[in-house]
Structure formats: C-alpha cells, structure tokens
Amino acid sequence: MRDKKDILLAAEKLAYESCKGDSSGHDWWHIVRVRNLAGTIAQKEGADVFICELAALLHDVADEKLVADPKKREEELYLWLLEQGLAEKDCQHVMTIIKTMSFKGGTNPPMTTLEGQVVQDADRLDAIGAIGIARVFAYSGAKGRPIHDPNRTARELLTLRDYRSGQDTAIIHFYEKLLKLKDLMNTDYAKTLALHRHQFLEDYLEEFLAEWDAKS
C-alpha cells in the first residue's frame, strides 16, 4: 500500500475535482469540514482515523444528488481505491461507508462499523447549526425550491422518492431532516456537539417564523 498521507492527498485531489464547481452546499469546503470533523470524532472514539478521513474525503464523489450515474461512479471509485494499493477489505469498508451514510429521508440502514458511524456523524453535523442553515438555503436555491410556504406542511413517513421529489421548501426541510439529526447521531462525542447546533436550528426557526408573521 502507498503511504497513507499520499493516499489522502490523492483523495483530496479527486474530491476537489469532483465538487469544485458545486454551489448547492456540497462543495469542496463541505468536504474539508466533514474530513476535519471525522478526524476529530475518530480520535475521541478510538476509530481508525485513516479510514474515517479517506471515506469523508470521498463521500460525495458518487453521490446521486451530484452525479448522473452514481452506480458507474461507485465502480470507478472502487477501482481507484484498489489502484492506491489498499487491501480489498479496506476498499470495501470505505465503499460501504459511502453507500450507507446518506440520510435519504431516514430510509438508509444503520451503520455497522465505528468508522462508518464516525463519518456519518461528521456529515450530519455539517447539516445542522449555522452552516447547516446556510447549506439548506443554498441547496434549495440551486434546486429552485422556495424559502417558505405556510400552506405546505412537513410530510411523514417519507419514501426515498418522496424525499427526492422536490415537493418541499427550505423551511420544511428543517422538519423533514435537520431537526431529526440530533437524535440520529451514533457516537457520544457527536451527540455532545449536536446539542448546541440543534439548539441553534430551533432558535433560528423561532425567529424566522416570528419575522414571517410580522411578530418580530
């Protein structure tokens, strides 16, 4: 296997080239934040830092929201990992993390490894708090979704098709996803970090709705 630092540098380059033009909140700096969070959580929880950082760097390379043919991209990514000299079990580990970590309306199966839990927590932490708010509005704008419509309400028991249908608003997305993430954190350290970020979401929504109704 190549030196781990060299592999991470190569993964940085691949991730950067894959998302450098994104304006939906899944850009290069999202990758950087998730990688840094994953490294911190991994150290706190005793996970394999290298696997966590590698999966974090590559987690959006084959994301169905960003590529036309995610299955083909996953195959290419697996071959890329093999070319780096990783053991087959490590390649499979990284790919399983990437395939399983997305929220998808809450329909994805739970993570089965500590490293997967760490990377999933890091990605979900970046979806809440101040940055999470900025990202949801960036994504909604990129997809042509309105900020708010008081005649629409959050949907329950979403299928993946419902979740991806675009029949929501930025504010509805708070209720269908963001506000649920605090209770879906896997690791103790991420649960602690999520408390403050979740409270920030609630405070923001309270102020937003008060201004919307001309009460603030």
C-alpha positions in Angstrom: 0.0 0.0 0.0 1.2 3.5 -0.7 1.9 5.8 2.2 -1.3 6.8 3.9 -0.5 10.5 3.6 -0.1 10.1 -0.1 -3.4 8.3 -0.5 -5.1 11.1 1.5 -3.5 13.7 -0.8 -4.7 11.8 -3.8 -8.2 11.6 -2.3 -8.2 15.3 -1.7 -7.4 16.0 -5.4 -10.1 13.6 -6.6 -12.7 15.1 -4.2 -11.7 18.7 -5.2 -12.0 17.9 -8.9 -15.4 16.2 -8.3 -17.1 19.1 -6.4 -15.1 22.3 -7.0 -17.9 23.8 -9.1 -20.8 22.9 -6.8 -23.0 25.7 -5.4 -25.6 23.5 -3.6 -23.8 23.2 -0.3 -21.9 20.0 -1.4 -18.8 21.9 -2.4 -15.1 21.4 -1.5 -15.3 23.2 1.8 -18.1 20.9 2.9 -15.7 18.0 2.2 -13.0 19.8 4.2 -15.3 20.3 7.2 -16.5 16.7 7.2 -13.0 15.4 6.9 -11.9 17.5 9.9 -14.9 16.6 12.0 -14.4 12.9 11.1 -10.8 13.0 12.2 -11.7 14.7 15.5 -14.5 12.3 16.3 -12.4 9.3 15.3 -9.7 10.3 17.7 -12.2 10.8 20.5 -14.0 7.5 19.8 -10.9 5.3 19.1 -11.8 4.7 15.4 -9.4 4.2 12.5 -8.5 7.8 11.7 -7.2 7.0 8.2 -10.3 5.1 7.1 -12.5 7.8 8.5 -10.7 10.6 6.8 -10.5 8.7 3.5 -14.2 8.0 3.5 -15.0 11.5 4.5 -13.0 12.9 1.6 -14.7 10.6 -0.9 -18.2 10.5 0.5 -19.8 12.8 -2.2 -17.8 11.7 -5.2 -20.5 9.2 -6.2 -23.5 10.9 -4.6 -26.7 10.5 -6.5 -27.6 14.2 -5.9 -24.4 15.3 -7.8 -23.7 12.7 -10.5 -25.7 11.4 -13.4 -24.8 7.8 -13.0 -23.9 7.0 -9.3 -23.6 3.3 -9.8 -20.9 3.8 -12.5 -19.2 6.3 -10.4 -19.1 3.9 -7.4 -17.5 1.3 -9.6 -14.9 3.8 -10.8 -14.2 4.9 -7.2 -13.7 1.3 -6.0 -11.2 0.7 -8.8 -9.5 4.0 -7.8 -9.2 2.7 -4.2 -7.7 -0.6 -5.4 -5.2 1.4 -7.5 -4.0 3.1 -4.4 -2.9 -0.3 -3.1 -5.5 -0.6 -0.3 -6.4 -4.0 0.9 -9.6 -5.2 -0.6 -11.3 -5.3 2.8 -10.4 -1.6 3.3 -11.7 -0.7 -0.1 -15.0 -2.5 0.7 -15.1 -0.8 4.1 -14.7 2.7 2.6 -17.3 1.9 -0.1 -19.8 0.6 2.4 -19.5 3.8 4.4 -20.1 5.9 1.3 -23.1 3.9 0.2 -24.7 3.8 3.6 -24.1 7.3 5.1 -26.7 9.4 3.2 -29.9 10.3 5.1 -32.3 9.6 2.2 -35.4 10.5 4.1 -34.3 8.3 7.0 -34.6 5.1 4.9 -30.9 4.0 4.9 -29.9 1.0 7.0 -27.8 1.8 10.2 -24.0 1.9 10.0 -22.4 -1.4 11.2 -18.8 -0.1 11.8 -17.5 2.5 14.2 -15.7 4.2 11.3 -19.0 4.4 9.4 -20.7 5.9 12.4 -18.0 8.5 12.7 -18.1 9.7 9.1 -21.9 9.7 9.1 -21.9 11.8 12.3 -19.5 14.2 10.8 -21.6 14.6 7.6 -24.8 15.1 9.7 -23.1 17.6 12.0 -22.4 19.7 8.9 -26.1 19.7 8.1 -27.1 21.4 11.3 -26.1 24.6 13.2 -25.2 27.8 11.4 -23.5 26.1 8.5 -26.4 23.7 8.1 -28.8 26.6 7.8 -26.6 28.2 5.1 -26.4 24.9 3.3 -30.1 24.2 3.2 -30.8 27.6 1.6 -28.0 27.1 -0.9 -29.4 23.7 -1.8 -33.0 24.9 -2.1 -31.9 27.8 -4.3 -29.9 25.5 -6.5 -32.9 23.2 -6.9 -35.4 26.1 -7.4 -37.3 25.4 -4.2 -39.0 28.3 -2.3 -37.8 29.5 1.1 -41.2 29.0 2.8 -44.8 28.4 2.0 -47.1 28.4 5.1 -49.7 26.4 3.1 -47.3 23.4 2.9 -46.5 21.1 5.8 -43.8 18.6 6.6 -44.5 15.1 5.3 -44.4 12.0 7.5 -43.1 8.5 6.6 -41.2 9.7 3.5 -40.2 7.2 0.9 -36.9 7.9 -0.9 -38.9 9.0 -4.0 -41.0 11.4 -1.8 -37.8 12.8 -0.2 -36.2 13.4 -3.6 -39.3 14.8 -5.3 -38.6 18.4 -4.6 -42.1 18.9 -3.2 -40.9 20.9 -0.2 -39.4 24.2 0.8 -36.2 25.2 2.7 -38.2 25.5 5.9 -40.0 22.2 5.5 -36.6 20.6 5.1 -35.8 21.6 8.7 -38.7 19.5 9.9 -38.2 16.6 7.5 -34.5 16.2 8.1 -32.4 18.8 10.0 -34.3 18.7 13.3 -34.2 14.9 13.3 -30.4 14.6 13.1 -29.6 15.3 16.7 -31.3 12.1 17.8 -29.6 10.1 14.9 -26.1 10.7 16.0 -24.1 7.5 16.6 -21.2 8.5 18.7 -21.1 10.1 22.2 -18.8 12.9 21.1 -21.0 13.8 18.1 -24.1 13.7 20.3 -22.4 16.3 22.5 -21.6 18.5 19.5 -25.1 18.2 18.1 -26.8 19.7 21.1 -25.6 23.2 20.5 -26.1 23.0 16.8 -29.6 21.7 17.2 -30.5 24.5 19.6 -29.2 27.0 17.0 -31.7 25.5 14.5 -34.6 25.8 16.9 -33.7 29.4 17.8 -33.4 30.3 14.1 -36.7 28.8 13.2 -38.4 30.6 16.1 -37.0 34.0 14.8 -37.7 33.2 11.2 -41.4 32.3 11.8 -41.9 35.4 14.1 -40.5 37.6 11.3 -42.6 35.9 8.7 -45.7 36.6 10.7 -44.6 40.2 11.4 -44.2 39.5 15.1 -40.6 40.3 15.4 
